[in-house]
C-alpha cells in the first residue's frame, strides 16, 4: 500500500462549508474512490493558512489518473470549485507532497 500526500487551498470563510460538504459525501463518489483502489483517505485543515492536507493509501497510484474521466468526479469538482482554489477544469489545485519521514 502506497501513501500519497498533497495540499490544496480553501477560500477564507468556507471552513464550515467544506467540512459540511464532506460529512455528506455522495455515496456514488465514495463508491468511485473505493473502486479506484483508495483504501484510506483523510483531509486535514491548517486553520492558520487554510491549507488542506490530503493523505490517501492505495496499491496503484496510477489509477488516480482514471478519476477525471468519471462524471461523478466532474460533478464533485464543479460542486467544490466555489470554496477552494480550482483549475479551469474545476479540479482542485493540488500540489503533491514529498514524504520525508514515516514511522511504521
C-alpha positions in Angstrom: 0.0 0.0 0.0 1.4 3.4 -1.0 0.7 6.6 0.8 0.1 9.7 -1.3 0.0 13.2 0.2 -1.0 16.5 -1.3 -2.1 20.0 -0.4 -4.9 22.2 -1.6 -6.2 25.6 -0.6 -9.5 26.6 0.9 -11.0 30.0 0.4 -11.4 32.2 3.5 -14.7 31.8 5.3 -15.5 28.4 3.9 -14.1 26.1 6.6 -17.5 25.0 7.9 -19.0 24.6 4.5 -16.0 22.4 3.4 -16.5 20.2 6.4 -20.3 20.1 5.8 -19.9 19.0 2.2 -17.6 16.2 3.2 -19.8 15.0 6.0 -22.4 14.3 3.4 -20.1 12.8 0.8 -22.2 11.5 -2.1 -22.4 7.7 -2.0 -21.6 7.4 -5.7 -18.4 9.4 -5.1 -17.4 7.2 -2.1 -18.0 4.1 -4.3 -15.9 5.5 -7.1 -13.0 6.3 -4.8 -13.1 2.8 -3.3 -13.4 1.1 -6.7 -10.4 3.1 -7.9 -8.4 1.4 -5.1 -8.3 4.1 -2.4 -8.3 2.3 1.0 -7.9 5.2 3.3 -8.4 9.0 2.6 -8.0 11.8 5.1 -8.0 15.6 4.7 -6.7 17.9 7.4 -7.1 21.7 7.6 -4.4 24.1 8.8 -6.7 26.8 10.2 -4.0 29.4 10.3 -3.3 29.2 6.5 -6.5 27.5 5.2 -4.2 24.9 3.6 -5.8 21.5 3.2 -3.5 18.4 3.6 -4.8 15.2 2.0 -3.4 11.8 2.5 -4.6 8.5 0.9 -3.4 5.0 0.6 -3.7 2.8 -2.4 -2.0 -0.1 -4.2 -1.6 1.5 -7.6 -1.4 5.4 -7.5 -1.5 5.5 -11.3 -5.2 4.6 -11.0 -5.8 8.2 -9.8 -5.4 9.2 -13.4 -8.7 7.5 -14.1 -10.7 9.7 -11.8 -11.0 12.9 -14.1 -12.9 10.8 -16.7 -15.7 9.9 -14.4 -18.8 12.1 -14.5 -19.3 11.9 -10.7 -15.8 13.3 -10.2 -16.5 16.1 -12.6 -19.8 16.9 -10.8 -18.0 16.9 -7.4 -15.3 19.3 -8.7 -17.9 21.6 -10.0 -19.7 21.5 -6.6 -16.5 22.3 -4.7 -15.0 25.0 -7.1 -16.6 27.9 -5.3 -14.9 27.3 -2.0 -11.4 26.3 -2.9 -8.7 27.1 -5.4 -9.6 25.3 -8.6 -8.1 24.7 -12.1 -10.0 25.7 -15.3 -11.5 22.2 -15.5 -12.8 22.7 -11.9 -10.4 20.2 -10.4 -8.8 21.4 -7.2 -5.4 22.9 -7.4 -3.4 20.1 -5.8 0.3 20.1 -5.0 2.0 16.7 -4.4 4.0 16.5 -1.2 7.2 14.5 -0.9 7.4 12.1 2.0 10.5 12.8 4.2 9.7 10.6 7.2 7.5 7.7 8.1 7.3 5.7 11.3 5.5 2.4 11.0 
